[in-house]
């Protein structure tokens, strides 16, 4: 009889700990999914901005080759980058 009580106590403790571990794993998965969603947003934003920057630099190089003046296209490039930065905020 004494061993039956010990077995019941063991199974109750095991069941409770299994439920607690399952709940902790579910909470960790929710946080992981949230982090992955944020990473997806950041990577899309980074891709968009890098494409924009590449296009602006391509246009800047073309203007330098055509005009041979380096100051004015640089100012226009910086002006576009700054205006785009403040538009996205």
N, CA, C and O atoms as a CHARMM CRD file, in Angstrom:
* protein
*
  356
    1    1 UNK  N      0.82500  -1.19500   0.00000 PROA 1      0.00000
    2    1 UNK  CA     0.00000   0.00000   0.00000 PROA 1      0.00000
    3    1 UNK  C      0.86200   1.24900   0.00000 PROA 1      0.00000
    4    1 UNK  O      0.54700   2.25400  -0.63700 PROA 1      0.00000
    5    2 UNK  N      1.96400   1.15100   0.73900 PROA 2      0.00000
    6    2 UNK  CA     2.86400   2.30100   0.82900 PROA 2      0.00000
    7    2 UNK  C      3.49100   2.61900  -0.53600 PROA 2      0.00000
    8    2 UNK  O      3.66600   3.78600  -0.88600 PROA 2      0.00000
    9    3 UNK  N      3.82600   1.57800  -1.29700 PROA 3      0.00000
   10    3 UNK  CA     4.41700   1.80800  -2.61300 PROA 3      0.00000
   11    3 UNK  C      3.39400   2.37800  -3.58600 PROA 3      0.00000
   12    3 UNK  O      3.76400   3.13000  -4.48700 PROA 3      0.00000
   13    4 UNK  N      2.11600   2.04000  -3.42800 PROA 4      0.00000
   14    4 UNK  CA     1.05900   2.58800  -4.27100 PROA 4      0.00000
   15    4 UNK  C      0.91400   4.08800  -4.03800 PROA 4      0.00000
   16    4 UNK  O      0.71100   4.84200  -4.99000 PROA 4      0.00000
   17    5 UNK  N      1.01200   4.52300  -2.80600 PROA 5      0.00000
   18    5 UNK  CA     0.93200   5.95200  -2.49600 PROA 5      0.00000
   19    5 UNK  C      2.13300   6.67600  -3.08900 PROA 5      0.00000
   20    5 UNK  O      1.98400   7.76800  -3.63700 PROA 5      0.00000
   21    6 UNK  N      3.32100   6.08400  -2.98900 PROA 6      0.00000
   22    6 UNK  CA     4.51500   6.67900  -3.58600 PROA 6      0.00000
   23    6 UNK  C      4.38000   6.78400  -5.10200 PROA 6      0.00000
   24    6 UNK  O      4.78500   7.78100  -5.69800 PROA 6      0.00000
   25    7 UNK  N      3.81600   5.76400  -5.71500 PROA 7      0.00000
   26    7 UNK  CA     3.62200   5.78100  -7.16400 PROA 7      0.00000
   27    7 UNK  C      2.63100   6.87500  -7.55500 PROA 7      0.00000
   28    7 UNK  O      2.85100   7.58200  -8.53800 PROA 7      0.00000
   29    8 UNK  N      1.54700   7.02100  -6.80000 PROA 8      0.00000
   30    8 UNK  CA     0.56600   8.07400  -7.08400 PROA 8      0.00000
   31    8 UNK  C      1.19300   9.45900  -6.94400 PROA 8      0.00000
   32    8 UNK  O      0.95300  10.33800  -7.77200 PROA 8      0.00000
   33    9 UNK  N      1.98100   9.65100  -5.91500 PROA 9      0.00000
   34    9 UNK  CA     2.65000  10.93400  -5.71700 PROA 9      0.00000
   35    9 UNK  C      3.61000  11.20500  -6.88400 PROA 9      0.00000
   36    9 UNK  O      3.66600  12.32200  -7.39700 PROA 9      0.00000
   37   10 UNK  N      4.34600  10.20400  -7.29000 PROA 10     0.00000
   38   10 UNK  CA     5.27400  10.33600  -8.41300 PROA 10     0.00000
   39   10 UNK  C      4.53000  10.74300  -9.68500 PROA 10     0.00000
   40   10 UNK  O      4.97400  11.64300 -10.39800 PROA 10     0.00000
   41   11 UNK  N      3.41300  10.09300  -9.97400 PROA 11     0.00000
   42   11 UNK  CA     2.67000  10.39900 -11.19200 PROA 11     0.00000
   43   11 UNK  C      2.01000  11.77200 -11.12400 PROA 11     0.00000
   44   11 UNK  O      1.88900  12.43800 -12.15200 PROA 11     0.00000
   45   12 UNK  N      1.58700  12.20700  -9.96500 PROA 12     0.00000
   46   12 UNK  CA     1.00500  13.55200  -9.82800 PROA 12     0.00000
   47   12 UNK  C      2.09200  14.60600 -10.07500 PROA 12     0.00000
   48   12 UNK  O      1.87900  15.57000 -10.81100 PROA 12     0.00000
   49   13 UNK  N      3.24300  14.41100  -9.45700 PROA 13     0.00000
   50   13 UNK  CA     4.33900  15.35900  -9.64100 PROA 13     0.00000
   51   13 UNK  C      4.79700  15.37400 -11.10100 PROA 13     0.00000
   52   13 UNK  O      5.06500  16.44000 -11.65600 PROA 13     0.00000
   53   14 UNK  N      4.88500  14.22300 -11.70700 PROA 14     0.00000
   54   14 UNK  CA     5.28800  14.13800 -13.11300 PROA 14     0.00000
   55   14 UNK  C      4.26600  14.81200 -14.01800 PROA 14     0.00000
   56   14 UNK  O      4.64200  15.52300 -14.95000 PROA 14     0.00000
   57   15 UNK  N      2.99100  14.60200 -13.75900 PROA 15     0.00000
   58   15 UNK  CA     1.93800  15.21500 -14.57200 PROA 15     0.00000
   59   15 UNK  C      1.96700  16.73600 -14.45100 PROA 15     0.00000
   60   15 UNK  O      1.86000  17.44200 -15.45300 PROA 15     0.00000
   61   16 UNK  N      2.11100  17.23300 -13.24400 PROA 16     0.00000
   62   16 UNK  CA     2.13600  18.68400 -13.02900 PROA 16     0.00000
   63   16 UNK  C      3.37300  19.29300 -13.70000 PROA 16     0.00000
   64   16 UNK  O      3.27500  20.33500 -14.34800 PROA 16     0.00000
   65   17 UNK  N      4.51700  18.65700 -13.55000 PROA 17     0.00000
   66   17 UNK  CA     5.72700  19.19700 -14.16800 PROA 17     0.00000
   67   17 UNK  C      5.64600  19.14000 -15.69600 PROA 17     0.00000
   68   17 UNK  O      6.15900  20.03200 -16.37100 PROA 17     0.00000
   69   18 UNK  N      5.01700  18.11600 -16.24300 PROA 18     0.00000
   70   18 UNK  CA     4.83700  18.01800 -17.69000 PROA 18     0.00000
   71   18 UNK  C      3.95100  19.15300 -18.19700 PROA 18     0.00000
   72   18 UNK  O      4.23500  19.75000 -19.23500 PROA 18     0.00000
   73   19 UNK  N      2.88300  19.44700 -17.46800 PROA 19     0.00000
   74   19 UNK  CA     1.99100  20.54100 -17.86300 PROA 19     0.00000
   75   19 UNK  C      2.73700  21.87500 -17.77700 PROA 19     0.00000
   76   19 UNK  O      2.60100  22.71400 -18.66800 PROA 19     0.00000
   77   20 UNK  N      3.51400  22.07800 -16.72900 PROA 20     0.00000
   78   20 UNK  CA     4.26300  23.33100 -16.57400 PROA 20     0.00000
   79   20 UNK  C      5.28600  23.48100 -17.69500 PROA 20     0.00000
   80   20 UNK  O      5.42400  24.56400 -18.26400 PROA 20     0.00000
   81   21 UNK  N      5.99600  22.41900 -18.01500 PROA 21     0.00000
   82   21 UNK  CA     6.98000  22.46900 -19.09200 PROA 21     0.00000
   83   21 UNK  C      6.30300  22.73700 -20.43000 PROA 21     0.00000
   84   21 UNK  O      6.83400  23.49000 -21.24600 PROA 21     0.00000
   85   22 UNK  N      5.14500  22.13800 -20.67000 PROA 22     0.00000
   86   22 UNK  CA     4.41200  22.36500 -21.91800 PROA 22     0.00000
   87   22 UNK  C      3.97900  23.82600 -22.03100 PROA 22     0.00000
   88   22 UNK  O      4.07800  24.42400 -23.10300 PROA 22     0.00000
   89   23 UNK  N      3.50200  24.39800 -20.93000 PROA 23     0.00000
   90   23 UNK  CA     3.08000  25.80400 -20.94500 PROA 23     0.00000
   91   23 UNK  C      4.28800  26.70800 -21.21500 PROA 23     0.00000
   92   23 UNK  O      4.18100  27.66500 -21.98200 PROA 23     0.00000
   93   24 UNK  N      5.42200  26.41800 -20.59900 PROA 24     0.00000
   94   24 UNK  CA     6.62800  27.22200 -20.82700 PROA 24     0.00000
   95   24 UNK  C      7.10200  27.11300 -22.27500 PROA 24     0.00000
   96   24 UNK  O      7.55400  28.09900 -22.85600 PROA 24     0.00000
   97   25 UNK  N      7.00300  25.93100 -22.85000 PROA 25     0.00000
   98   25 UNK  CA     7.38300  25.76000 -24.26000 PROA 25     0.00000
   99   25 UNK  C      6.44400  26.53700 -25.17400 PROA 25     0.00000
  100   25 UNK  O      6.88900  27.13300 -26.15500 PROA 25     0.00000
  101   26 UNK  N      5.16100  26.53700 -24.86500 PROA 26     0.00000
  102   26 UNK  CA     4.19200  27.28900 -25.67100 PROA 26     0.00000
  103   26 UNK  C      4.48700  28.78800 -25.58800 PROA 26     0.00000
  104   26 UNK  O      4.44500  29.48500 -26.60100 PROA 26     0.00000
  105   27 UNK  N      4.78400  29.28200 -24.38900 PROA 27     0.00000
  106   27 UNK  CA     5.11000  30.70000 -24.22500 PROA 27     0.00000
  107   27 UNK  C      6.38600  31.04100 -25.00400 PROA 27     0.00000
  108   27 UNK  O      6.45000  32.08100 -25.66000 PROA 27     0.00000
  109   28 UNK  N      7.38800  30.18200 -24.93600 PROA 28     0.00000
  110   28 UNK  CA     8.62800  30.41300 -25.68000 PROA 28     0.00000
  111   28 UNK  C      8.37000  30.42000 -27.18700 PROA 28     0.00000
  112   28 UNK  O      8.96100  31.22400 -27.90700 PROA 28     0.00000
  113   29 UNK  N      7.50900  29.55200 -27.66300 PROA 29     0.00000
  114   29 UNK  CA     7.18400  29.51500 -29.09200 PROA 29     0.00000
  115   29 UNK  C      6.46900  30.78900 -29.52200 PROA 29     0.00000
  116   29 UNK  O      6.71800  31.30000 -30.61400 PROA 29     0.00000
  117   30 UNK  N      5.57800  31.30800 -28.67100 PROA 30     0.00000
  118   30 UNK  CA     4.88700  32.56200 -28.99800 PROA 30     0.00000
  119   30 UNK  C      5.88800  33.69300 -29.11800 PROA 30     0.00000
  120   30 UNK  O      5.80900  34.48900 -30.05300 PROA 30     0.00000
  121   31 UNK  N      6.84000  33.78000 -28.17900 PROA 31     0.00000
  122   31 UNK  CA     7.86700  34.80700 -28.26700 PROA 31     0.00000
  123   31 UNK  C      8.73200  34.61600 -29.50500 PROA 31     0.00000
  124   31 UNK  O      9.08900  35.59500 -30.16000 PROA 31     0.00000
  125   32 UNK  N      9.06800  33.39800 -29.83100 PROA 32     0.00000
  126   32 UNK  CA     9.88500  33.11300 -31.00300 PROA 32     0.00000
  127   32 UNK  C      9.16400  33.52500 -32.28200 PROA 32     0.00000
  128   32 UNK  O      9.78100  34.10200 -33.17800 PROA 32     0.00000
  129   33 UNK  N      7.89100  33.24100 -32.37700 PROA 33     0.00000
  130   33 UNK  CA     7.10800  33.64100 -33.55100 PROA 33     0.00000
  131   33 UNK  C      7.05300  35.15700 -33.65900 PROA 33     0.00000
  132   33 UNK  O      7.15900  35.70500 -34.75600 PROA 33     0.00000
  133   34 UNK  N      6.89000  35.83700 -32.53200 PROA 34     0.00000
  134   34 UNK  CA     6.87400  37.29500 -32.53200 PROA 34     0.00000
  135   34 UNK  C      8.21500  37.86200 -32.99300 PROA 34     0.00000
  136   34 UNK  O      8.25100  38.81000 -33.77700 PROA 34     0.00000
  137   35 UNK  N      9.30000  37.29400 -32.51700 PROA 35     0.00000
  138   35 UNK  CA    10.63400  37.74900 -32.91500 PROA 35     0.00000
  139   35 UNK  C     10.85300  37.51300 -34.40500 PROA 35     0.00000
  140   35 UNK  O     11.40500  38.37300 -35.09100 PROA 35     0.00000
  141   36 UNK  N     10.42800  36.36500 -34.91000 PROA 36     0.00000
  142   36 UNK  CA    10.59000  36.07300 -36.34200 PROA 36     0.00000
  143   36 UNK  C      9.75500  37.01800 -37.20900 PROA 36     0.00000
  144   36 UNK  O     10.18800  37.41600 -38.29000 PROA 36     0.00000
  145   37 UNK  N      8.56400  37.37400 -36.73400 PROA 37     0.00000
  146   37 UNK  CA     7.73700  38.32600 -37.48300 PROA 37     0.00000
  147   37 UNK  C      8.41700  39.69200 -37.53300 PROA 37     0.00000
  148   37 UNK  O      8.40200  40.35800 -38.56900 PROA 37     0.00000
  149   38 UNK  N      9.00500  40.10300 -36.42700 PROA 38     0.00000
  150   38 UNK  CA     9.71900  41.38000 -36.41400 PROA 38     0.00000
  151   38 UNK  C     10.94200  41.33100 -37.32100 PROA 38     0.00000
  152   38 UNK  O     11.25000  42.31000 -38.00000 PROA 38     0.00000
  153   39 UNK  N     11.63300  40.21200 -37.33800 PROA 39     0.00000
  154   39 UNK  CA    12.79000  40.07100 -38.21300 PROA 39     0.00000
  155   39 UNK  C     12.37400  40.12200 -39.68200 PROA 39     0.00000
  156   39 UNK  O     13.09100  40.68100 -40.51200 PROA 39     0.00000
  157   40 UNK  N     11.23700  39.55100 -39.99900 PROA 40     0.00000
  158   40 UNK  CA    10.73000  39.60100 -41.37300 PROA 40     0.00000
  159   40 UNK  C     10.44600  41.04800 -41.77700 PROA 40     0.00000
  160   40 UNK  O     10.78000  41.46600 -42.88500 PROA 40     0.00000
  161   41 UNK  N      9.82100  41.81600 -40.86100 PROA 41     0.00000
  162   41 UNK  CA     9.53200  43.21900 -41.14000 PROA 41     0.00000
  163   41 UNK  C     10.82900  43.99600 -41.36000 PROA 41     0.00000
  164   41 UNK  O     10.92900  44.78200 -42.30300 PROA 41     0.00000
  165   42 UNK  N     11.81200  43.78200 -40.50400 PROA 42     0.00000
  166   42 UNK  CA    13.08400  44.49400 -40.60700 PROA 42     0.00000
  167   42 UNK  C     13.80200  44.12200 -41.90400 PROA 42     0.00000
  168   42 UNK  O     14.37100  44.99400 -42.56100 PROA 42     0.00000
  169   43 UNK  N     13.78500  42.85500 -42.27800 PROA 43     0.00000
  170   43 UNK  CA    14.47200  42.45200 -43.51200 PROA 43     0.00000
  171   43 UNK  C     13.77600  43.03700 -44.74400 PROA 43     0.00000
  172   43 UNK  O     14.44700  43.42100 -45.70100 PROA 43     0.00000
  173   44 UNK  N     12.44700  43.11100 -44.73400 PROA 44     0.00000
  174   44 UNK  CA    11.74500  43.73100 -45.86000 PROA 44     0.00000
  175   44 UNK  C     12.06600  45.21800 -45.94000 PROA 44     0.00000
  176   44 UNK  O     12.28300  45.76100 -47.02300 PROA 44     0.00000
  177   45 UNK  N     12.09300  45.86600 -44.78500 PROA 45     0.00000
  178   45 UNK  CA    12.41500  47.28500 -44.74100 PROA 45     0.00000
  179   45 UNK  C     13.84500  47.52400 -45.22000 PROA 45     0.00000
  180   45 UNK  O     14.10100  48.46000 -45.97700 PROA 45     0.00000
  181   46 UNK  N     14.76200  46.68800 -44.78600 PROA 46     0.00000
  182   46 UNK  CA    16.16100  46.80200 -45.19300 PROA 46     0.00000
  183   46 UNK  C     16.31300  46.58200 -46.69100 PROA 46     0.00000
  184   46 UNK  O     17.09200  47.27600 -47.34400 PROA 46     0.00000
  185   47 UNK  N     15.58400  45.63300 -47.23200 PROA 47     0.00000
  186   47 UNK  CA    15.64400  45.36600 -48.67300 PROA 47     0.00000
  187   47 UNK  C     15.12500  46.56400 -49.45400 PROA 47     0.00000
  188   47 UNK  O     15.73200  46.96400 -50.44800 PROA 47     0.00000
  189   48 UNK  N     14.01800  47.13600 -49.02300 PROA 48     0.00000
  190   48 UNK  CA    13.44500  48.29600 -49.70600 PROA 48     0.00000
  191   48 UNK  C     14.40600  49.47500 -49.66800 PROA 48     0.00000
  192   48 UNK  O     14.64500  50.12600 -50.68500 PROA 48     0.00000
  193   49 UNK  N     14.95000  49.74300 -48.49800 PROA 49     0.00000
  194   49 UNK  CA    15.85100  50.87700 -48.35900 PROA 49     0.00000
  195   49 UNK  C     17.16200  50.65700 -49.12000 PROA 49     0.00000
  196   49 UNK  O     17.70100  51.59900 -49.70000 PROA 49     0.00000
  197   50 UNK  N     17.66900  49.44500 -49.12300 PROA 50     0.00000
  198   50 UNK  CA    18.91300  49.19200 -49.86100 PROA 50     0.00000
  199   50 UNK  C     18.68500  49.29100 -51.36300 PROA 50     0.00000
  200   50 UNK  O     19.56300  49.75900 -52.08800 PROA 50     0.00000
  201   51 UNK  N     17.51500  48.85500 -51.84300 PROA 51     0.00000
  202   51 UNK  CA    17.20100  49.02600 -53.25900 PROA 51     0.00000
  203   51 UNK  C     17.12600  50.50800 -53.61800 PROA 51     0.00000
  204   51 UNK  O     17.62000  50.93000 -54.66400 PROA 51     0.00000
  205   52 UNK  N     16.50000  51.29300 -52.73700 PROA 52     0.00000
  206   52 UNK  CA    16.40600  52.73400 -52.96300 PROA 52     0.00000
  207   52 UNK  C     17.79900  53.36000 -52.98800 PROA 52     0.00000
  208   52 UNK  O     18.10800  54.16500 -53.86600 PROA 52     0.00000
  209   53 UNK  N     18.63300  52.98800 -52.02600 PROA 53     0.00000
  210   53 UNK  CA    19.99000  53.54400 -51.95400 PROA 53     0.00000
  211   53 UNK  C     20.82100  53.13600 -53.17700 PROA 53     0.00000
  212   53 UNK  O     21.58500  53.94500 -53.70200 PROA 53     0.00000
  213   54 UNK  N     20.68000  51.91000 -53.62200 PROA 54     0.00000
  214   54 UNK  CA    21.40800  51.46200 -54.80300 PROA 54     0.00000
  215   54 UNK  C     20.98400  52.25400 -56.03000 PROA 54     0.00000
  216   54 UNK  O     21.82600  52.64800 -56.83700 PROA 54     0.00000
  217   55 UNK  N     19.69200  52.48900 -56.17400 PROA 55     0.00000
  218   55 UNK  CA    19.19600  53.26200 -57.31500 PROA 55     0.00000
  219   55 UNK  C     19.69800  54.70300 -57.25100 PROA 55     0.00000
  220   55 UNK  O     20.09300  55.27100 -58.26900 PROA 55     0.00000
  221   56 UNK  N     19.68300  55.28900 -56.05900 PROA 56     0.00000
  222   56 UNK  CA    20.17100  56.65500 -55.90700 PROA 56     0.00000
  223   56 UNK  C     21.67000  56.74300 -56.21800 PROA 56     0.00000
  224   56 UNK  O     22.10800  57.68700 -56.87500 PROA 56     0.00000
  225   57 UNK  N     22.44400  55.78500 -55.76100 PROA 57     0.00000
  226   57 UNK  CA    23.87900  55.79100 -56.04100 PROA 57     0.00000
  227   57 UNK  C     24.15600  55.57400 -57.52500 PROA 57     0.00000
  228   57 UNK  O     25.08700  56.15800 -58.07900 PROA 57     0.00000
  229   58 UNK  N     23.35700  54.74300 -58.15800 PROA 58     0.00000
  230   58 UNK  CA    23.49800  54.52100 -59.60100 PROA 58     0.00000
  231   58 UNK  C     23.23500  55.82700 -60.35600 PROA 58     0.00000
  232   58 UNK  O     23.97300  56.19100 -61.27200 PROA 58     0.00000
  233   59 UNK  N     22.17900  56.51500 -59.95500 PROA 59     0.00000
  234   59 UNK  CA    21.85300  57.79400 -60.58900 PROA 59     0.00000
  235   59 UNK  C     22.94000  58.83400 -60.29800 PROA 59     0.00000
  236   59 UNK  O     23.28300  59.63900 -61.16400 PROA 59     0.00000
  237   60 UNK  N     23.47400  58.81100 -59.08400 PROA 60     0.00000
  238   60 UNK  CA    24.54000  59.73800 -58.70200 PROA 60     0.00000
  239   60 UNK  C     25.78300  59.51300 -59.55900 PROA 60     0.00000
  240   60 UNK  O     26.38800  60.47400 -60.03500 PROA 60     0.00000
  241   61 UNK  N     26.16400  58.26600 -59.75700 PROA 61     0.00000
  242   61 UNK  CA    27.32600  57.95900 -60.60100 PROA 61     0.00000
  243   61 UNK  C     27.10100  58.41100 -62.03100 PROA 61     0.00000
  244   61 UNK  O     28.00000  58.94700 -62.67800 PROA 61     0.00000
  245   62 UNK  N     25.88600  58.18800 -62.51500 PROA 62     0.00000
  246   62 UNK  CA    25.56700  58.60200 -63.89000 PROA 62     0.00000
  247   62 UNK  C     25.67500  60.11500 -64.02500 PROA 62     0.00000
  248   62 UNK  O     26.20600  60.61100 -65.01800 PROA 62     0.00000
  249   63 UNK  N     25.18100  60.84700 -63.04400 PROA 63     0.00000
  250   63 UNK  CA    25.24100  62.31100 -63.11300 PROA 63     0.00000
  251   63 UNK  C     26.67900  62.81700 -63.02900 PROA 63     0.00000
  252   63 UNK  O     27.03400  63.79800 -63.68200 PROA 63     0.00000
  253   64 UNK  N     27.49600  62.15400 -62.23400 PROA 64     0.00000
  254   64 UNK  CA    28.90000  62.55500 -62.14100 PROA 64     0.00000
  255   64 UNK  C     29.60000  62.32500 -63.47100 PROA 64     0.00000
  256   64 UNK  O     30.38100  63.16500 -63.91900 PROA 64     0.00000
  257   65 UNK  N     29.32000  61.18600 -64.10300 PROA 65     0.00000
  258   65 UNK  CA    29.94200  60.89700 -65.38700 PROA 65     0.00000
  259   65 UNK  C     29.49700  61.88000 -66.46300 PROA 65     0.00000
  260   65 UNK  O     30.28700  62.25200 -67.33100 PROA 65     0.00000
  261   66 UNK  N     28.24700  62.29800 -66.41300 PROA 66     0.00000
  262   66 UNK  CA    27.72100  63.20500 -67.43500 PROA 66     0.00000
  263   66 UNK  C     28.18600  64.63700 -67.19100 PROA 66     0.00000
  264   66 UNK  O     28.63600  65.31000 -68.11800 PROA 66     0.00000
  265   67 UNK  N     28.07900  65.10500 -65.95200 PROA 67     0.00000
  266   67 UNK  CA    28.32000  66.52600 -65.70500 PROA 67     0.00000
  267   67 UNK  C     29.74400  66.84500 -65.28900 PROA 67     0.00000
  268   67 UNK  O     30.18000  67.98600 -65.44300 PROA 67     0.00000
  269   68 UNK  N     30.46300  65.90300 -64.78300 PROA 68     0.00000
  270   68 UNK  CA    31.83100  66.08000 -64.30700 PROA 68     0.00000
  271   68 UNK  C     31.92800  67.07900 -63.15300 PROA 68     0.00000
  272   68 UNK  O     33.02400  67.51000 -62.79600 PROA 68     0.00000
  273   69 UNK  N     30.80700  67.44100 -62.58300 PROA 69     0.00000
  274   69 UNK  CA    30.82500  68.25200 -61.35700 PROA 69     0.00000
  275   69 UNK  C     30.33900  67.36000 -60.24200 PROA 69     0.00000
  276   69 UNK  O     29.30300  66.70900 -60.37500 PROA 69     0.00000
  277   70 UNK  N     31.04700  67.31900 -59.17600 PROA 70     0.00000
  278   70 UNK  CA    30.75700  66.33600 -58.14300 PROA 70     0.00000
  279   70 UNK  C     29.96800  66.90500 -56.97600 PROA 70     0.00000
  280   70 UNK  O     29.42000  66.13400 -56.18800 PROA 70     0.00000
  281   71 UNK  N     29.89100  68.17700 -56.83900 PROA 71     0.00000
  282   71 UNK  CA    29.25200  68.75400 -55.65600 PROA 71     0.00000
  283   71 UNK  C     27.73200  68.70300 -55.74800 PROA 71     0.00000
  284   71 UNK  O     27.07700  68.23400 -54.81700 PROA 71     0.00000
  285   72 UNK  N     27.16300  69.17600 -56.84600 PROA 72     0.00000
  286   72 UNK  CA    25.70800  69.31200 -56.91200 PROA 72     0.00000
  287   72 UNK  C     24.96100  67.98000 -56.88500 PROA 72     0.00000
  288   72 UNK  O     23.95100  67.88800 -56.18600 PROA 72     0.00000
  289   73 UNK  N     25.39100  66.95700 -57.59200 PROA 73     0.00000
  290   73 UNK  CA    24.70200  65.66500 -57.46600 PROA 73     0.00000
  291   73 UNK  C     24.81200  65.07500 -56.05600 PROA 73     0.00000
  292   73 UNK  O     23.89600  64.40100 -55.58600 PROA 73     0.00000
  293   74 UNK  N     25.92800  65.33200 -55.39500 PROA 74     0.00000
  294   74 UNK  CA    26.09000  64.84600 -54.02100 PROA 74     0.00000
  295   74 UNK  C     25.07300  65.50600 -53.10200 PROA 74     0.00000
  296   74 UNK  O     24.45500  64.84600 -52.26600 PROA 74     0.00000
  297   75 UNK  N     24.90500  66.82100 -53.26600 PROA 75     0.00000
  298   75 UNK  CA    23.91900  67.51400 -52.44500 PROA 75     0.00000
  299   75 UNK  C     22.50500  67.01900 -52.72600 PROA 75     0.00000
  300   75 UNK  O     21.70700  66.84900 -51.80400 PROA 75     0.00000
  301   76 UNK  N     22.19700  66.78800 -53.99400 PROA 76     0.00000
  302   76 UNK  CA    20.86700  66.26700 -54.33200 PROA 76     0.00000
  303   76 UNK  C     20.64000  64.87100 -53.76400 PROA 76     0.00000
  304   76 UNK  O     19.55100  64.55400 -53.28700 PROA 76     0.00000
  305   77 UNK  N     21.68500  64.03300 -53.82000 PROA 77     0.00000
  306   77 UNK  CA    21.58900  62.69100 -53.25300 PROA 77     0.00000
  307   77 UNK  C     21.34100  62.76700 -51.74700 PROA 77     0.00000
  308   77 UNK  O     20.45700  62.08800 -51.22600 PROA 77     0.00000
  309   78 UNK  N     22.10300  63.57600 -51.06700 PROA 78     0.00000
  310   78 UNK  CA    21.91700  63.71500 -49.62300 PROA 78     0.00000
  311   78 UNK  C     20.54400  64.28800 -49.29300 PROA 78     0.00000
  312   78 UNK  O     19.91600  63.87900 -48.31700 PROA 78     0.00000
  313   79 UNK  N     20.08000  65.22900 -50.10000 PROA 79     0.00000
  314   79 UNK  CA    18.76200  65.81300 -49.87500 PROA 79     0.00000
  315   79 UNK  C     17.66800  64.75500 -50.03300 PROA 79     0.00000
  316   79 UNK  O     16.73500  64.71400 -49.23000 PROA 79     0.00000
  317   80 UNK  N     17.76600  63.90700 -51.04300 PROA 80     0.00000
  318   80 UNK  CA    16.78000  62.84400 -51.23600 PROA 80     0.00000
  319   80 UNK  C     16.81400  61.82500 -50.10000 PROA 80     0.00000
  320   80 UNK  O     15.77200  61.37500 -49.62200 PROA 80     0.00000
  321   81 UNK  N     18.03000  61.46600 -49.67700 PROA 81     0.00000
  322   81 UNK  CA    18.14700  60.49500 -48.59300 PROA 81     0.00000
  323   81 UNK  C     17.56500  61.04500 -47.29900 PROA 81     0.00000
  324   81 UNK  O     16.86100  60.33500 -46.58100 PROA 81     0.00000
  325   82 UNK  N     17.85500  62.30400 -47.00100 PROA 82     0.00000
  326   82 UNK  CA    17.33000  62.91200 -45.77800 PROA 82     0.00000
  327   82 UNK  C     15.82700  63.06000 -45.86100 PROA 82     0.00000
  328   82 UNK  O     15.12400  62.78300 -44.88900 PROA 82     0.00000
  329   83 UNK  N     15.31800  63.49300 -47.01100 PROA 83     0.00000
  330   83 UNK  CA    13.86800  63.63500 -47.13000 PROA 83     0.00000
  331   83 UNK  C     13.16500  62.28800 -47.04300 PROA 83     0.00000
  332   83 UNK  O     12.07800  62.19200 -46.47300 PROA 83     0.00000
  333   84 UNK  N     13.76900  61.25800 -47.59700 PROA 84     0.00000
  334   84 UNK  CA    13.17400  59.91700 -47.49900 PROA 84     0.00000
  335   84 UNK  C     13.20700  59.41900 -46.05200 PROA 84     0.00000
  336   84 UNK  O     12.27200  58.76700 -45.58800 PROA 84     0.00000
  337   85 UNK  N     14.28600  59.73100 -45.35500 PROA 85     0.00000
  338   85 UNK  CA    14.38600  59.32400 -43.94600 PROA 85     0.00000
  339   85 UNK  C     13.27500  59.96500 -43.12600 PROA 85     0.00000
  340   85 UNK  O     12.65600  59.29900 -42.29600 PROA 85     0.00000
  341   86 UNK  N     13.01700  61.25000 -43.34700 PROA 86     0.00000
  342   86 UNK  CA    11.98300  61.90800 -42.56200 PROA 86     0.00000
  343   86 UNK  C     10.58000  61.54500 -43.03000 PROA 86     0.00000
  344   86 UNK  O      9.63100  61.66000 -42.25500 PROA 86     0.00000
  345   87 UNK  N     10.42500  61.11200 -44.26900 PROA 87     0.00000
  346   87 UNK  CA     9.11600  60.66200 -44.75000 PROA 87     0.00000
  347   87 UNK  C      8.72900  59.32800 -44.12900 PROA 87     0.00000
  348   87 UNK  O      7.54600  59.07500 -43.89800 PROA 87     0.00000
  349   88 UNK  N      9.70900  58.47000 -43.85400 PROA 88     0.00000
  350   88 UNK  CA     9.41000  57.14300 -43.32300 PROA 88     0.00000
  351   88 UNK  C      9.14900  57.18000 -41.82600 PROA 88     0.00000
  352   88 UNK  O      8.64500  56.20400 -41.27100 PROA 88     0.00000
  353   89 UNK  N      9.47900  58.27400 -41.16200 PROA 89     0.00000
  354   89 UNK  CA     9.23600  58.35100 -39.70600 PROA 89     0.00000
  355   89 UNK  C      7.82400  58.62200 -39.38900 PROA 89     0.00000
  356   89 UNK  O      7.46100  58.71500 -38.21600 PROA 89     0.00000
